[in-house]
Amino acid sequence: MDQHPDQVQVSQDGQTVWVHSADGSTVGRFSKRFGLDVHRTVTEQLQGASQCLHCTHEPPGHAEWLLFCSLMREHFGIHVDVGLLTMAPA
């Protein structure tokens, strides 16, 4: 699957990463402050699927960042470079 360069965006302050699917849905958000969200596409939700695939609501660590990158590849085939954010290993 071809990946568009704008599918993965990093905030200017380097605190948040957003990931967008091919249909334009935001399917992932990783925040150093608020945790991570991995959601189904809007297309899937309109077809009756639930929203969350994996969500947390607490500050994440390095292991959660690696998990987020892995989940984006697993569910959407989107490569998120683990080097995009600097996370202190646990």
PESUL-V572464 format. One record per run of one state. SS is the DSSP state (helix for helix, strand for strand, loop for the rest). FROM is the first residue (numbers start at 1). LEN is the number of residues. If there is no record, write none. Layout:
SS/FROM/LEN  SS/FROM/LEN
//
This chain:
loop/1/4  helix/5/3  strand/8/3  loop/11/5  strand/16/5  loop/21/5  strand/26/6  loop/32/3  strand/35/5  loop/40/2  helix/42/5  loop/47/5  strand/52/4  loop/56/6  helix/62/15  loop/77/5  helix/82/3  loop/85/6
//
